[in-house]
Amino acid sequence: METNIVEILLVEDNLNDVELTLRALKKFNIANNIFVVHDGAEALDYIYMKGKYANRENGTKLKVIFLDLKLPKVNGLEVLQELKKHEATRKIPIVVLTSSKLEPDIDKCYELGVNSYVVKPVDFDNFMESIRQLGLYWLLINEPPKLS
């Protein structure tokens, strides 16, 4: 069982990007309540408390999900579609954080209800700054809806 309240769910299969994201959030003191999963199926299991997450505490109120698109098992678009079609998860803010600049990916994400679409900067300093801004905005500035 988890004992900390998770505010950010990071769904990312690239271990380097996970490390960089965590490093950026920690550097700016906004990584206390982050949980990482490495594929779309694991993300859905975590959110819906299934599989190995069936016994986790139900008190989790996610403030934001950072979701990569190119994921194994269940891709990011499928995760987004699944979460936005259910009343219990529809209001969770989802930020697609991906390397894809493809217009069809961007359009499809917004059609499915994504809250933000961010292309991962390749440059280290720009990546760190983007993650800092995302963390600050979604955890401190944004006023989230009450989740059921």
PyRosetta script that sets phi, psi and omega in degrees:
from pyrosetta import init, pose_from_sequence

init()
pose = pose_from_sequence("METNIVEILLVEDNLNDVELTLRALKKFNIANNIFVVHDGAEALDYIYMKGKYANRENGTKLKVIFLDLKLPKVNGLEVLQELKKHEATRKIPIVVLTSSKLEPDIDKCYELGVNSYVVKPVDFDNFMESIRQLGLYWLLINEPPKLS")
pose.set_psi(1, 144.7)
pose.set_omega(1, 178.1)
pose.set_phi(2, -88.1)
pose.set_psi(2, 146.2)
pose.set_omega(2, -179.0)
pose.set_phi(3, -109.1)
pose.set_psi(3, -19.3)
pose.set_omega(3, -179.8)
pose.set_phi(4, -93.6)
pose.set_psi(4, 148.1)
pose.set_omega(4, 174.1)
pose.set_phi(5, -77.3)
pose.set_psi(5, 123.0)
pose.set_omega(5, 179.6)
pose.set_phi(6, -88.4)
pose.set_psi(6, 126.4)
pose.set_omega(6, 178.1)
pose.set_phi(7, -103.7)
pose.set_psi(7, -31.8)
pose.set_omega(7, 179.9)
pose.set_phi(8, -121.4)
pose.set_psi(8, 127.9)
pose.set_omega(8, 170.4)
pose.set_phi(9, -106.0)
pose.set_psi(9, 118.5)
pose.set_omega(9, 177.4)
pose.set_phi(10, -100.3)
pose.set_psi(10, 118.9)
pose.set_omega(10, 180.0)
pose.set_phi(11, -110.2)
pose.set_psi(11, 100.0)
pose.set_omega(11, -172.2)
pose.set_phi(12, -150.6)
pose.set_psi(12, 129.3)
pose.set_omega(12, 180.0)
pose.set_phi(13, -94.7)
pose.set_psi(13, -17.1)
pose.set_omega(13, -179.7)
pose.set_phi(14, -84.3)
pose.set_psi(14, 111.0)
pose.set_omega(14, -175.1)
pose.set_phi(15, -62.2)
pose.set_psi(15, -32.0)
pose.set_omega(15, 176.6)
pose.set_phi(16, -65.7)
pose.set_psi(16, -41.7)
pose.set_omega(16, 178.4)
pose.set_phi(17, -68.1)
pose.set_psi(17, -35.7)
pose.set_omega(17, 175.4)
pose.set_phi(18, -60.6)
pose.set_psi(18, -49.5)
pose.set_omega(18, -178.0)
pose.set_phi(19, -60.8)
pose.set_psi(19, -44.8)
pose.set_omega(19, 179.4)
pose.set_phi(20, -64.1)
pose.set_psi(20, -41.8)
pose.set_omega(20, 180.0)
pose.set_phi(21, -64.0)
pose.set_psi(21, -47.3)
pose.set_omega(21, 179.0)
pose.set_phi(22, -62.6)
pose.set_psi(22, -40.7)
pose.set_omega(22, 179.4)
pose.set_phi(23, -61.5)
pose.set_psi(23, -44.5)
pose.set_omega(23, 179.9)
pose.set_phi(24, -64.2)
pose.set_psi(24, -45.1)
pose.set_omega(24, -179.4)
pose.set_phi(25, -64.8)
pose.set_psi(25, -39.7)
pose.set_omega(25, 178.6)
pose.set_phi(26, -67.2)
pose.set_psi(26, -40.3)
pose.set_omega(26, -179.7)
pose.set_phi(27, -57.7)
pose.set_psi(27, -34.1)
pose.set_omega(27, -178.0)
pose.set_phi(28, -104.8)
pose.set_psi(28, 19.4)
pose.set_omega(28, 174.7)
pose.set_phi(29, 57.0)
pose.set_psi(29, 40.0)
pose.set_omega(29, 177.8)
pose.set_phi(30, -129.7)
pose.set_psi(30, 28.2)
pose.set_omega(30, -177.8)
pose.set_phi(31, -114.9)
pose.set_psi(31, 14.0)
pose.set_omega(31, -176.1)
pose.set_phi(32, -62.5)
pose.set_psi(32, -35.6)
pose.set_omega(32, -170.6)
pose.set_phi(33, -123.4)
pose.set_psi(33, 57.9)
pose.set_omega(33, -179.4)
pose.set_phi(34, -117.6)
pose.set_psi(34, 142.9)
pose.set_omega(34, 177.1)
pose.set_phi(35, -128.5)
pose.set_psi(35, 138.9)
pose.set_omega(35, -175.9)
pose.set_phi(36, -114.1)
pose.set_psi(36, 133.2)
pose.set_omega(36, 169.8)
pose.set_phi(37, -125.3)
pose.set_psi(37, 155.1)
pose.set_omega(37, -168.4)
pose.set_phi(38, -111.1)
pose.set_psi(38, 2.8)
pose.set_omega(38, 173.9)
pose.set_phi(39, -155.8)
pose.set_psi(39, 167.7)
pose.set_omega(39, -176.2)
pose.set_phi(40, -66.4)
pose.set_psi(40, -35.9)
pose.set_omega(40, 178.9)
pose.set_phi(41, -64.8)
pose.set_psi(41, -41.4)
pose.set_omega(41, 178.5)
pose.set_phi(42, -65.9)
pose.set_psi(42, -36.3)
pose.set_omega(42, 177.3)
pose.set_phi(43, -61.2)
pose.set_psi(43, -46.9)
pose.set_omega(43, 179.9)
pose.set_phi(44, -65.4)
pose.set_psi(44, -40.0)
pose.set_omega(44, 176.7)
pose.set_phi(45, -60.9)
pose.set_psi(45, -43.1)
pose.set_omega(45, 179.9)
pose.set_phi(46, -62.4)
pose.set_psi(46, -49.8)
pose.set_omega(46, -175.7)
pose.set_phi(47, -66.2)
pose.set_psi(47, -41.3)
pose.set_omega(47, -178.3)
pose.set_phi(48, -92.8)
pose.set_psi(48, 6.5)
pose.set_omega(48, 176.7)
pose.set_phi(49, 54.9)
pose.set_psi(49, 56.5)
pose.set_omega(49, 178.4)
pose.set_phi(50, -121.8)
pose.set_psi(50, 171.5)
pose.set_omega(50, 176.6)
pose.set_phi(51, 56.8)
pose.set_psi(51, -132.4)
pose.set_omega(51, -177.3)
pose.set_phi(52, -70.0)
pose.set_psi(52, -8.6)
pose.set_omega(52, 178.1)
pose.set_phi(53, -103.7)
pose.set_psi(53, 11.4)
pose.set_omega(53, -177.4)
pose.set_phi(54, -61.2)
pose.set_psi(54, -28.5)
pose.set_omega(54, -177.4)
pose.set_phi(55, -101.3)
pose.set_psi(55, 9.5)
pose.set_omega(55, -179.9)
pose.set_phi(56, -71.4)
pose.set_psi(56, 156.7)
pose.set_omega(56, -179.4)
pose.set_phi(57, -64.5)
pose.set_psi(57, 142.9)
pose.set_omega(57, -176.8)
pose.set_phi(58, -87.4)
pose.set_psi(58, 2.6)
pose.set_omega(58, -176.7)
pose.set_phi(59, -77.3)
pose.set_psi(59, -1.1)
pose.set_omega(59, -175.1)
pose.set_phi(60, -67.5)
pose.set_psi(60, 125.1)
pose.set_omega(60, 174.2)
pose.set_phi(61, -121.7)
pose.set_psi(61, 92.9)
pose.set_omega(61, -178.6)
pose.set_phi(62, -63.2)
pose.set_psi(62, 135.0)
pose.set_omega(62, 174.0)
pose.set_phi(63, -89.2)
pose.set_psi(63, -27.3)
pose.set_omega(63, -179.4)
pose.set_phi(64, -165.2)
pose.set_psi(64, 150.0)
pose.set_omega(64, 171.8)
pose.set_phi(65, -115.7)
pose.set_psi(65, 125.0)
pose.set_omega(65, 171.4)
pose.set_phi(66, -96.1)
pose.set_psi(66, 115.4)
pose.set_omega(66, -169.1)
pose.set_phi(67, -121.8)
pose.set_psi(67, 120.2)
pose.set_omega(67, 172.4)
pose.set_phi(68, -77.2)
pose.set_psi(68, 154.5)
pose.set_omega(68, 178.6)
pose.set_phi(69, -88.6)
pose.set_psi(69, -43.2)
pose.set_omega(69, -174.9)
pose.set_phi(70, -87.6)
pose.set_psi(70, 88.5)
pose.set_omega(70, -176.3)
pose.set_phi(71, -122.9)
pose.set_psi(71, 150.0)
pose.set_omega(71, 173.6)
pose.set_phi(72, -74.8)
pose.set_psi(72, 163.2)
pose.set_omega(72, 177.2)
pose.set_phi(73, 68.4)
pose.set_psi(73, -70.1)
pose.set_omega(73, 176.8)
pose.set_phi(74, -126.2)
pose.set_psi(74, 121.1)
pose.set_omega(74, -176.2)
pose.set_phi(75, -76.0)
pose.set_psi(75, 168.6)
pose.set_omega(75, -176.1)
pose.set_phi(76, -60.2)
pose.set_psi(76, -37.3)
pose.set_omega(76, 178.1)
pose.set_phi(77, -63.2)
pose.set_psi(77, -39.8)
pose.set_omega(77, 179.0)
pose.set_phi(78, -67.7)
pose.set_psi(78, -39.2)
pose.set_omega(78, 176.8)
pose.set_phi(79, -62.8)
pose.set_psi(79, -48.0)
pose.set_omega(79, 179.0)
pose.set_phi(80, -57.4)
pose.set_psi(80, -48.0)
pose.set_omega(80, -179.7)
pose.set_phi(81, -60.1)
pose.set_psi(81, -44.5)
pose.set_omega(81, -179.3)
pose.set_phi(82, -62.4)
pose.set_psi(82, -45.8)
pose.set_omega(82, -176.7)
pose.set_phi(83, -69.0)
pose.set_psi(83, -35.9)
pose.set_omega(83, -176.8)
pose.set_phi(84, -79.1)
pose.set_psi(84, -11.8)
pose.set_omega(84, -179.4)
pose.set_phi(85, -92.9)
pose.set_psi(85, -7.5)
pose.set_omega(85, -179.0)
pose.set_phi(86, -108.6)
pose.set_psi(86, 133.6)
pose.set_omega(86, -178.5)
pose.set_phi(87, -53.7)
pose.set_psi(87, -41.5)
pose.set_omega(87, -175.0)
pose.set_phi(88, -69.1)
pose.set_psi(88, -22.8)
pose.set_omega(88, -176.3)
pose.set_phi(89, -119.2)
pose.set_psi(89, -7.2)
pose.set_omega(89, -174.6)
pose.set_phi(90, -57.6)
pose.set_psi(90, -35.7)
pose.set_omega(90, -174.5)
pose.set_phi(91, -87.2)
pose.set_psi(91, -6.4)
pose.set_omega(91, 178.5)
pose.set_phi(92, -66.7)
pose.set_psi(92, 122.0)
pose.set_omega(92, 178.2)
pose.set_phi(93, -63.3)
pose.set_psi(93, 133.9)
pose.set_omega(93, 179.4)
pose.set_phi(94, -124.4)
pose.set_psi(94, 125.8)
pose.set_omega(94, 175.8)
pose.set_phi(95, -110.8)
pose.set_psi(95, 116.9)
pose.set_omega(95, 173.1)
pose.set_phi(96, -77.1)
pose.set_psi(96, 124.0)
pose.set_omega(96, -179.4)
pose.set_phi(97, -122.1)
pose.set_psi(97, 101.1)
pose.set_omega(97, -167.2)
pose.set_phi(98, -143.6)
pose.set_psi(98, 167.4)
pose.set_omega(98, 174.6)
pose.set_phi(99, -91.6)
pose.set_psi(99, -7.5)
pose.set_omega(99, -176.1)
pose.set_phi(100, -78.4)
pose.set_psi(100, 123.9)
pose.set_omega(100, 173.2)
pose.set_phi(101, -104.6)
pose.set_psi(101, 10.3)
pose.set_omega(101, -175.5)
pose.set_phi(102, -67.2)
pose.set_psi(102, 128.2)
pose.set_omega(102, -179.1)
pose.set_phi(103, -56.0)
pose.set_psi(103, -42.4)
pose.set_omega(103, 178.4)
pose.set_phi(104, -61.2)
pose.set_psi(104, -36.2)
pose.set_omega(104, 176.6)
pose.set_phi(105, -64.9)
pose.set_psi(105, -46.1)
pose.set_omega(105, -179.6)
pose.set_phi(106, -61.8)
pose.set_psi(106, -49.3)
pose.set_omega(106, -179.5)
pose.set_phi(107, -59.3)
pose.set_psi(107, -46.8)
pose.set_omega(107, -177.7)
pose.set_phi(108, -62.7)
pose.set_psi(108, -40.8)
pose.set_omega(108, 179.2)
pose.set_phi(109, -60.6)
pose.set_psi(109, -44.7)
pose.set_omega(109, 179.8)
pose.set_phi(110, -69.7)
pose.set_psi(110, -34.6)
pose.set_omega(110, 175.1)
pose.set_phi(111, -60.8)
pose.set_psi(111, -35.9)
pose.set_omega(111, -178.7)
pose.set_phi(112, -82.6)
pose.set_psi(112, -7.8)
pose.set_omega(112, 174.8)
pose.set_phi(113, 103.6)
pose.set_psi(113, 19.4)
pose.set_omega(113, 177.9)
pose.set_phi(114, -60.6)
pose.set_psi(114, 148.0)
pose.set_omega(114, -180.0)
pose.set_phi(115, -87.1)
pose.set_psi(115, -26.8)
pose.set_omega(115, 179.6)
pose.set_phi(116, -160.7)
pose.set_psi(116, 150.3)
pose.set_omega(116, 179.1)
pose.set_phi(117, -128.5)
pose.set_psi(117, 117.0)
pose.set_omega(117, -176.7)
pose.set_phi(118, -123.9)
pose.set_psi(118, 127.3)
pose.set_omega(118, 175.3)
pose.set_phi(119, -87.3)
pose.set_psi(119, 126.6)
pose.set_omega(119, -179.0)
pose.set_phi(120, -63.9)
pose.set_psi(120, 122.6)
pose.set_omega(120, 174.8)
pose.set_phi(121, -66.6)
pose.set_psi(121, 143.7)
pose.set_omega(121, 179.3)
pose.set_phi(122, -78.3)
pose.set_psi(122, -37.2)
pose.set_omega(122, -179.5)
pose.set_phi(123, -68.4)
pose.set_psi(123, 133.2)
pose.set_omega(123, -176.1)
pose.set_phi(124, -55.8)
pose.set_psi(124, -51.6)
pose.set_omega(124, -177.1)
pose.set_phi(125, -63.0)
pose.set_psi(125, -40.8)
pose.set_omega(125, 178.7)
pose.set_phi(126, -67.1)
pose.set_psi(126, -37.7)
pose.set_omega(126, 176.6)
pose.set_phi(127, -61.6)
pose.set_psi(127, -48.3)
pose.set_omega(127, -179.5)
pose.set_phi(128, -59.1)
pose.set_psi(128, -43.7)
pose.set_omega(128, -179.0)
pose.set_phi(129, -67.0)
pose.set_psi(129, -39.5)
pose.set_omega(129, 178.0)
pose.set_phi(130, -62.2)
pose.set_psi(130, -44.3)
pose.set_omega(130, 179.7)
pose.set_phi(131, -65.7)
pose.set_psi(131, -40.0)
pose.set_omega(131, 177.4)
pose.set_phi(132, -57.9)
pose.set_psi(132, -49.2)
pose.set_omega(132, -178.9)
pose.set_phi(133, -63.6)
pose.set_psi(133, -42.0)
pose.set_omega(133, 178.0)
pose.set_phi(134, -61.1)
pose.set_psi(134, -47.8)
pose.set_omega(134, -179.6)
pose.set_phi(135, -60.4)
pose.set_psi(135, -47.7)
pose.set_omega(135, -179.6)
pose.set_phi(136, -62.8)
pose.set_psi(136, -45.0)
pose.set_omega(136, -178.2)
pose.set_phi(137, -62.7)
pose.set_psi(137, -53.5)
pose.set_omega(137, -172.2)
pose.set_phi(138, -73.8)
pose.set_psi(138, -25.1)
pose.set_omega(138, -178.9)
pose.set_phi(139, -98.0)
pose.set_psi(139, -29.9)
pose.set_omega(139, -174.0)
pose.set_phi(140, -113.9)
pose.set_psi(140, -36.8)
pose.set_omega(140, -174.1)
pose.set_phi(141, -93.5)
pose.set_psi(141, -47.3)
pose.set_omega(141, -177.5)
pose.set_phi(142, -62.5)
pose.set_psi(142, 139.0)
pose.set_omega(142, 175.0)
pose.set_phi(143, -101.4)
pose.set_psi(143, 102.4)
pose.set_omega(143, -175.1)
pose.set_phi(144, -77.5)
pose.set_psi(144, 156.5)
pose.set_omega(144, 174.5)
pose.set_phi(145, -73.0)
pose.set_psi(145, 159.7)
pose.set_omega(145, 172.6)
pose.set_phi(146, -70.4)
pose.set_psi(146, 127.6)
pose.set_omega(146, 179.9)
pose.set_phi(147, -95.9)
pose.set_psi(147, 141.2)
pose.set_omega(147, 180.0)
pose.set_phi(148, -76.9)
pose.dump_pdb("model.pdb")
